Amino acid sequence: MGIHYDYKSTRGAKAMEKQAKREKKLAERRAKKQAKDGLTNEPKQKNSIPIDTVITLDHLTNPDKK
């Protein structure tokens, strides 16, 4: 019997542990990605030029001037 007996008797428990581990990793990746996306979106909105203004050479060469 030995290893083969143990394999079938614990197969369900091991499968559930693996699935829980996969779901935990996936949740961590999603949280990390959402946190990363949240940080990168804010600076883009600050530095953007409003749509109704005309872009001139002065806007392009001197971005610090408002």
C-alpha positions as CSV (number, residue, x, y, z in Angstrom):
1,M,0.0,0.0,0.0
2,G,2.3,2.7,1.2
3,I,2.4,5.9,-0.9
4,H,-0.4,4.9,-3.2
5,Y,-2.8,4.5,-0.3
6,D,-1.9,8.0,1.0
7,Y,-2.2,9.6,-2.4
8,K,-5.9,8.7,-3.0
9,S,-6.9,9.4,0.5
10,T,-5.4,12.9,0.6
11,R,-6.0,13.8,-3.0
12,G,-9.1,15.9,-2.3
13,A,-7.5,17.9,0.5
14,K,-4.4,18.6,-1.5
15,A,-6.5,19.8,-4.4
16,M,-8.4,22.2,-2.2
17,E,-5.2,23.5,-0.7
18,K,-3.7,24.1,-4.2
19,Q,-6.9,25.9,-5.3
20,A,-6.9,28.1,-2.2
21,K,-3.2,29.0,-2.8
22,R,-4.0,29.9,-6.5
23,E,-6.9,32.1,-5.5
24,K,-4.8,33.8,-2.8
25,K,-2.0,34.6,-5.3
26,L,-4.6,35.8,-7.9
27,A,-6.2,38.1,-5.3
28,E,-2.7,39.5,-4.4
29,R,-1.9,40.1,-8.0
30,R,-5.2,41.9,-8.6
31,A,-4.7,44.1,-5.5
32,K,-1.2,44.9,-6.5
33,K,-2.3,45.8,-10.1
34,Q,-5.1,48.0,-8.8
35,A,-2.8,49.8,-6.4
36,K,-0.3,50.3,-9.3
37,D,-3.0,51.6,-11.6
38,G,-4.3,54.0,-9.0
39,L,-0.9,55.6,-8.5
40,T,-0.2,56.1,-12.2
41,N,-3.5,57.6,-13.1
42,E,-3.3,60.7,-10.8
43,P,-0.2,62.4,-12.3
44,K,-1.5,62.1,-15.8
45,Q,-4.6,64.0,-14.9
46,K,-2.7,66.8,-13.2
47,N,-0.3,67.6,-16.1
48,S,-2.9,67.4,-18.8
49,I,-3.9,70.4,-20.9
50,P,-7.6,71.2,-21.0
51,I,-9.3,70.4,-24.3
52,D,-10.7,73.8,-25.0
53,T,-7.2,75.5,-24.9
54,V,-5.0,75.8,-28.0
55,I,-1.6,74.2,-27.7
56,T,1.1,76.6,-28.7
57,L,4.9,76.4,-28.9
58,D,5.1,78.1,-25.5
59,H,3.1,75.2,-23.9
60,L,5.5,72.7,-25.4
61,T,8.8,74.5,-24.6
62,N,7.9,75.9,-21.2
63,P,5.7,73.3,-19.4
64,D,6.2,74.9,-15.9
65,K,4.4,78.1,-16.9
66,K,0.6,77.9,-16.3
